[in-house]
Amino acid sequence: MSEFYFDVNAWEKDVAERKEQEEQEGKKRKRPTKTDLERFKEQKRLKKIAKTAWLRT
């Protein structure tokens, strides 16, 4: 029924092509390093402080 509204075959073909392309490139999701995690935490802390700065004035 969904084939009536959507081109399912083209979508499946596109998904397969993307998977093949990713496998050929060897790209995998890169895990963040410890320094990255610390930097992200610090950015989050600073953002939270900036949001609530009006409370401390």
C-alpha positions as CSV (number, residue, x, y, z in Angstrom):
1,M,0.0,0.0,0.0
2,S,2.8,2.4,0.8
3,E,4.2,1.8,-2.7
4,F,1.1,3.6,-4.0
5,Y,2.1,6.8,-2.2
6,F,5.9,6.5,-2.0
7,D,8.6,5.2,-4.3
8,V,9.7,2.5,-1.9
9,N,12.0,0.7,-4.4
10,A,13.9,3.9,-5.2
11,W,14.3,4.6,-1.4
12,E,15.6,1.1,-0.8
13,K,18.1,1.4,-3.6
14,D,19.2,4.8,-2.2
15,V,19.7,3.3,1.2
16,A,21.7,0.4,-0.2
17,E,23.9,2.8,-2.2
18,R,24.6,4.9,0.9
19,K,25.6,1.8,2.9
20,E,28.0,0.7,0.2
21,Q,29.5,4.1,-0.1
22,E,30.1,4.3,3.7
23,E,31.6,0.9,3.7
24,Q,34.0,1.8,0.9
25,E,35.0,5.0,2.6
26,G,35.5,3.2,5.9
27,K,33.8,5.9,7.8
28,K,32.6,4.8,11.2
29,R,31.2,7.0,13.9
30,K,34.2,8.4,15.7
31,R,34.0,8.3,19.5
32,P,34.7,11.6,21.3
33,T,38.0,11.7,23.2
34,K,38.3,12.5,26.8
35,T,39.3,16.1,26.1
36,D,36.3,16.5,23.8
37,L,34.0,15.3,26.5
38,E,35.5,17.7,29.0
39,R,35.2,20.6,26.5
40,F,31.5,19.7,25.9
41,K,30.8,19.6,29.6
42,E,32.5,23.0,30.1
43,Q,30.5,24.5,27.3
44,K,27.2,23.1,28.8
45,R,28.1,24.5,32.2
46,L,28.9,27.9,30.7
47,K,25.6,27.9,28.7
48,K,23.7,27.0,31.8
49,I,25.3,29.8,33.8
50,A,24.5,32.3,30.9
51,K,20.9,31.2,30.9
52,T,20.4,31.8,34.6
53,A,22.6,34.9,34.9
54,W,19.5,37.0,35.4
55,L,18.9,35.2,38.7
56,R,22.2,36.4,40.2
57,T,21.8,40.1,39.3
